[in-house]
Amino acid sequence: MQDLVEKAGLSDQIEVDSAGIISYHSGELADPRARRVLADHDIDYLGDARKITEEDFEADYLIGMSKEHVDELGWAKPRGTQPKIHLLLEFADDAFGQEVEDPYYAGGFDKTYELVEAGCKGLLEHIIQEHHLTQNQSKS
């Protein structure tokens, strides 16, 4: 998502962050298989994993990969916060289905990239339209 935001010239208007529901991999780099797929698409990613915090619920959007993630985000939402919680693939073509399966055990990192990219492109378009953002010069 960050790569798409940067290429759209919207980094000054959209902040992207990533966090997990559990802290199992906190402090670790992304899986080497995921980093390989990102590198294959000329995307540098060196972020490390972290668990979601109360502060994250101040965001405009919280995006889950699965229905379970969306449910857990809804249950964990602190009182007084109003983030829009969605499944990522709600923003992709219907042909992609509903959830992004975790490739950690089963593999399929290339397919996961395709799904996440499709969802992120749709999400970015949604954000641009909903918030009437103007794209700066494209770097693509």
HELIX and SHEET records of a PDB file:
HELIX    1   1 GLN A    2  LYS A    7  1                                   6    
HELIX    2   2 PRO A   32  ASP A   40  1                                   9    
HELIX    3   3 GLU A   54  GLU A   58  5                                   5    
HELIX    4   4 LYS A   67  ALA A   76  1                                  10    
HELIX    5   5 LEU A   88  PHE A   91  5                                   4    
HELIX    6   6 ASP A   94  PHE A   96  5                                   3    
HELIX    7   7 PRO A  103  ALA A  106  1                                   4    
HELIX    8   8 PHE A  109  GLU A  130  1                                  22    
SHEET    1   A 2 TYR A  61  GLY A  64  0                                        
SHEET    2   A 2 LYS A  84  LEU A  87  1                                        
END                                                                             
